[in-house]
Amino acid sequence: PDHVAANGKRYKIAEGCKKRCAFCIIPLIKGPLKSKTEERIVREVRSLREQGVFEIILIAQDLGDFGRDRGEKGALAKLLRKLLEEPGRFWLRLLYLYPDEIDDELIDIIRSDARICPYLDMPIQHIADPILKAMHRTTSKQEILDTLASLRDKIPSISLRTSLMVGFPGETEAHFEELLDFVSKVELDHIGIFTFSAEKEAFAAKLPNQVPDKVKEARTKRLSEEQMKMLERCQRKKWQGKKVQAIVDGYHPESNLLLIARHQGQCPDIDGVIILNDPSKVKAFGKLYEIEIKDVLGYDLTGEVVVPYPHRKGNPLAILNPL
């Protein structure tokens, strides 16, 4: 959807895709990569902010390819620097960056300004090298692990989302066990799990060793169960008892007695939320508050407002406070 939470909006900076993943038909549907100009993006982001949008979610099929249809190198980094020249209070969030596009320059930009959410959606799809190669992915298992390690080393607070595919043609039990082990040990914050579907126009539909539907279903179930075990452990370790800055989006969809908020590691509409049981300290929606995380409920957290997020002298986050 174009509109997400009341305080956020998805904003597409490019259409189409220059990648040729074996399972994907998006290049056939949407055509080759076509990027907006930097000038247009800055103007349109400025317009969104004038309309009261606090969080702008930059999206493309692969943000890292932005500008490459025009032969530009480093266009995404240049664009982010330009957007950060804008004054005032806002969040920028980056969705869909392939592992091979995440370099030291990009990491340095993310950690340089608290207005860029320490959050990346990095589609991995699998972790076993033979499957990655068959998918026509350009990164190996070790390169993925190195990228994750670099992100966590340089941005300790970062939240990482990925998508994983089960049942790609040629996936053996050993390949799947390798994926299970990866999910258990690497502790990613958010994972979307997909079962391979043989789109007839896709290259992968013609590959040998198609995985039977029953096997795909069983593996998807096992991976989902492993993910939930990991998520509970990871969420408690990372958030329980911590105080975070979070924006209060509004009422919980199931009850007007509850409110929902999000910290920077939670993308609207696709990740969990912080559930607030006591709304008495919330004076208005769309504002930042300091919230103490009390418990974990699956994908969601529960929390309690401590105080509206304060302006503190020298606090790099103070610029974010729209109060």
C-alpha distance (Angstrom), angle and dihedral (degrees) to the residues before:
residue distance angle dihedral
P1 . . .
D2 3.80 . .
H3 3.80 92.6 .
V4 3.77 122.5 51.6
A5 3.80 127.1 165.1
A6 3.79 114.4 -2.3
N7 3.79 89.4 -104.4
G8 3.80 97.6 47.1
K9 3.77 140.5 57.1
R10 3.77 133.4 -169.4
Y11 3.78 110.4 -127.0
K12 3.80 119.7 -168.5
I13 3.80 114.5 -145.4
A14 3.82 96.2 179.6
E15 3.80 140.3 20.2
G16 3.78 129.2 -147.9
C17 3.79 127.6 15.1
K18 3.77 139.2 -104.5
K19 3.82 94.0 -160.1
R20 3.79 119.7 98.5
C21 3.79 105.2 -153.9
A22 3.80 110.3 177.2
F23 3.82 95.0 -126.5
C24 3.81 98.1 45.4
I25 3.81 132.1 87.6
I26 3.81 97.7 178.9
P27 3.84 92.5 109.0
L28 3.81 87.8 55.5
I29 3.81 92.4 48.6
K30 3.80 101.5 39.0
G31 3.77 100.5 24.3
P32 3.79 130.0 -136.7
L33 3.78 124.3 -21.6
K34 3.79 115.4 -71.3
S35 3.81 117.1 178.6
K36 3.76 127.8 -160.9
T37 3.79 116.0 -122.6
E38 3.78 119.7 -98.6
E39 3.81 90.2 -120.4
R40 3.81 91.9 54.8
I41 3.80 93.0 47.3
V42 3.80 93.6 50.3
R43 3.81 90.5 48.4
E44 3.82 93.5 48.2
V45 3.81 94.3 44.4
R46 3.78 88.6 50.8
S47 3.81 89.0 51.8
L48 3.81 91.5 51.1
R49 3.77 91.2 52.2
E50 3.81 90.7 49.1
Q51 3.81 86.5 55.9
G52 3.80 89.4 57.0
V53 3.82 100.0 -100.0
F54 3.80 107.6 152.7
E55 3.81 101.0 -177.5
I56 3.80 120.9 45.1
I57 3.79 115.3 -168.0
L58 3.79 111.2 -155.6
I59 3.79 110.6 -150.1
A60 3.79 139.8 176.5
Q61 3.77 133.7 147.3
D62 3.80 83.7 -96.1
L63 3.80 116.9 0.9
G64 3.80 89.6 -163.8
D65 3.80 91.0 67.5
F66 3.79 92.6 55.2
G67 3.81 109.6 134.5
R68 3.78 96.0 8.1
D69 3.80 91.2 110.1
R70 3.81 84.5 67.5
G71 3.78 93.2 45.1
E72 3.80 92.8 -106.3
K73 3.80 121.2 149.5
G74 3.79 122.4 -153.8
A75 3.82 90.8 9.8
L76 3.81 94.9 144.6
A77 3.81 92.9 53.0
K78 3.80 90.1 47.3
L79 3.81 91.1 49.2
L80 3.80 93.0 50.3
R81 3.79 91.7 50.5
K82 3.80 89.3 50.6
L83 3.81 92.7 50.2
L84 3.79 90.7 48.6
E85 3.80 89.0 58.6
E86 3.80 86.6 70.2
P87 3.81 111.4 101.8
G88 3.76 125.8 -126.1
R89 3.75 141.6 33.9
F90 3.78 124.2 -35.6
W91 3.78 143.9 118.4
L92 3.79 125.5 -121.3
R93 3.80 117.9 -160.6
L94 3.81 126.1 -170.0
L95 3.80 120.5 -144.0
Y96 3.79 127.0 -171.0
L97 3.78 113.4 13.1
Y98 3.78 117.1 161.5
P99 3.83 114.8 -132.8
D100 3.81 92.7 -113.8
E101 3.81 90.5 58.3
I102 3.81 95.5 56.6
D103 3.80 108.9 94.3
D104 3.79 137.0 160.3
E105 3.80 92.4 -91.1
L106 3.79 92.5 57.2
I107 3.80 92.7 44.6
D108 3.81 90.4 51.2
I109 3.81 91.2 51.9
I110 3.82 92.7 50.3
R111 3.78 93.0 51.5
S112 3.81 93.8 41.4
D113 3.81 96.4 71.9
A114 3.79 128.9 34.2
R115 3.79 90.1 -146.3
I116 3.81 89.4 75.4
C117 3.79 106.3 77.3
P118 3.82 112.0 -121.9
Y119 3.78 88.4 -122.6
L120 3.80 135.0 109.5
D121 3.78 132.6 -175.7
M122 3.80 101.6 -150.0
P123 3.83 113.0 176.5
I124 3.81 107.2 -144.2
Q125 3.84 99.7 164.9
H126 3.82 94.6 -170.2
I127 3.78 141.6 -3.4
A128 3.82 104.9 -146.4
D129 3.81 109.1 99.7
P130 3.84 96.4 -137.4
I131 3.81 90.6 54.0
L132 3.80 93.6 44.7
K133 3.81 88.8 52.4
A134 3.81 92.2 47.7
M135 3.81 89.1 50.2
H136 3.83 89.1 55.2
R137 3.78 90.7 -119.0
T138 3.79 115.7 158.4
T139 3.81 99.0 -142.7
S140 3.79 130.8 75.1
K141 3.78 127.9 -141.8
Q142 3.79 91.7 -100.5
E143 3.78 92.9 49.2
I144 3.82 90.1 51.7
L145 3.80 91.5 49.5
D146 3.82 90.5 47.6
T147 3.81 91.3 51.4
L148 3.80 92.0 49.8
A149 3.80 90.9 48.3
S150 3.80 92.0 49.5
L151 3.82 92.5 49.5
R152 3.80 92.6 49.9
D153 3.78 93.4 44.4
K154 3.81 94.8 51.4
I155 3.83 98.7 32.9
P156 3.83 105.8 31.4
S157 3.81 92.7 177.6
I158 3.80 94.6 53.7
S159 3.80 120.7 131.0
L160 3.79 115.9 -149.5
R161 3.79 128.4 -156.0
T162 3.79 125.2 -173.8
S163 3.78 142.0 168.3
L164 3.79 122.8 -128.9
M165 3.78 128.8 -165.4
V166 3.79 124.3 -146.4
G167 3.80 125.3 -160.0
F168 3.80 101.7 22.0
P169 3.84 110.2 167.7
G170 3.79 110.5 -79.4
E171 3.82 94.7 20.8
T172 3.80 106.0 146.7
E173 3.77 127.8 -164.0
A174 3.82 88.0 -102.1
H175 3.81 91.2 54.3
F176 3.79 90.2 49.2
E177 3.81 92.7 48.4
E178 3.80 87.7 53.1
L179 3.81 88.7 54.6
L180 3.81 91.4 48.4
D181 3.80 90.6 51.3
F182 3.80 90.7 49.3
V183 3.82 92.8 52.7
S184 3.80 91.5 47.4
K185 3.79 97.2 48.6
V186 3.81 107.0 31.7
E187 3.83 94.8 53.6
L188 3.80 102.6 -151.2
D189 3.79 114.9 -168.1
H190 3.80 99.4 -130.1
I191 3.80 129.7 16.5
G192 3.77 129.8 -176.1
I193 3.81 111.8 -159.0
F194 3.80 120.7 -154.6
T195 3.79 131.7 -177.0
F196 3.79 115.0 -135.8
S197 3.78 112.7 -103.1
A198 3.80 118.3 -167.4
E199 3.79 103.8 -127.8
K200 3.79 103.3 -165.1
E201 3.82 94.0 -132.5
A202 3.82 92.8 51.0
F203 3.79 121.5 98.9
A204 3.81 91.1 -128.7
A205 3.81 92.4 60.3
K206 3.80 88.7 72.0
L207 3.80 96.4 47.6
P208 3.81 120.5 112.4
N209 3.81 123.9 -118.2
Q210 3.79 96.5 47.3
V211 3.81 109.3 -171.1
P212 3.84 113.9 -117.8
D213 3.81 115.6 -109.9
K214 3.80 93.4 -118.9
V215 3.80 91.0 53.8
K216 3.81 91.2 48.2
E217 3.79 91.2 50.2
A218 3.79 93.0 48.8
R219 3.81 92.4 48.3
T220 3.79 92.4 47.6
K221 3.79 89.8 53.0
R222 3.82 92.4 48.9
L223 3.80 92.7 48.1
S224 3.81 91.7 48.2
E225 3.80 90.7 51.6
E226 3.80 91.4 49.2
Q227 3.78 90.1 48.6
M228 3.81 92.3 53.6
K229 3.81 92.0 50.3
M230 3.78 90.3 49.8
L231 3.80 92.8 44.3
E232 3.80 94.2 55.1
R233 3.80 91.2 50.0
C234 3.80 94.2 43.2
Q235 3.81 95.9 45.7
R236 3.80 93.7 50.7
K237 3.78 93.5 47.2
K238 3.78 94.2 47.0
W239 3.82 103.9 37.9
Q240 3.80 116.4 13.8
G241 3.81 110.4 111.1
K242 3.81 92.8 6.2
K243 3.79 125.7 124.6
V244 3.79 115.5 -132.5
Q245 3.76 138.5 177.0
A246 3.79 109.3 -115.3
I247 3.78 138.0 171.7
V248 3.79 116.6 -127.4
D249 3.81 107.9 -132.8
G250 3.80 100.2 -176.3
Y251 3.78 142.4 -95.3
H252 3.78 123.6 -6.0
P253 3.83 109.1 -102.2
E254 3.81 90.6 -123.7
S255 3.80 100.3 44.8
N256 3.79 139.7 19.2
L257 3.80 87.2 -149.3
L258 3.81 89.9 71.3
L259 3.79 131.8 58.7
I260 3.78 129.9 -154.3
A261 3.77 127.6 -141.3
R262 3.81 135.7 173.4
H263 3.77 133.7 -146.0
Q264 3.81 119.7 -149.9
G265 3.79 91.4 -89.1
Q266 3.80 92.7 63.3
C267 3.79 119.4 78.5
P268 3.80 114.0 -153.9
D269 3.80 117.5 -102.8
I270 3.82 96.8 3.7
D271 3.82 105.3 54.6
G272 3.79 133.8 48.0
V273 3.80 125.6 -84.7
I274 3.79 139.7 -140.2
I275 3.80 110.4 -103.9
L276 3.80 114.1 -146.5
N277 3.81 114.2 -155.1
D278 3.81 95.2 -174.8
P279 3.83 113.9 50.4
S280 3.81 94.8 175.2
K281 3.82 94.5 103.1
V282 3.81 94.1 48.7
K283 3.79 109.7 94.6
A284 3.81 98.8 175.3
F285 3.79 141.7 2.0
G286 3.78 120.8 -111.9
K287 3.80 92.5 41.3
L288 3.80 131.4 116.2
Y289 3.79 119.2 -114.1
E290 3.76 134.6 178.1
I291 3.80 106.7 -114.4
E292 3.77 130.3 -172.7
I293 3.81 113.3 -143.4
K294 3.79 110.3 -129.7
D295 3.80 106.3 175.3
V296 3.80 147.4 -10.0
L297 3.81 123.7 -113.0
G298 3.79 106.2 -176.8
Y299 3.80 106.5 -78.7
D300 3.80 92.2 -4.6
L301 3.79 134.2 72.0
T302 3.79 129.7 -147.5
G303 3.76 120.5 -139.0
E304 3.77 148.8 167.9
V305 3.79 127.3 -132.8
V306 3.78 111.2 -115.1
V307 3.81 99.7 -179.1
P308 3.79 136.3 -38.0
Y309 3.79 104.0 -77.5
P310 3.82 104.1 -85.8
H311 3.76 133.0 -133.5
R312 3.78 104.3 -120.3
K313 3.75 124.7 -174.6
G314 3.77 108.5 -103.6
N315 3.80 92.5 7.0
P316 3.82 107.6 141.5
L317 3.80 89.4 -154.6
A318 3.80 94.9 56.1
I319 3.80 91.3 89.0
L320 3.80 88.1 64.4
N321 3.78 94.8 60.0
P322 3.82 109.3 106.4
L323 3.79 93.2 -177.2
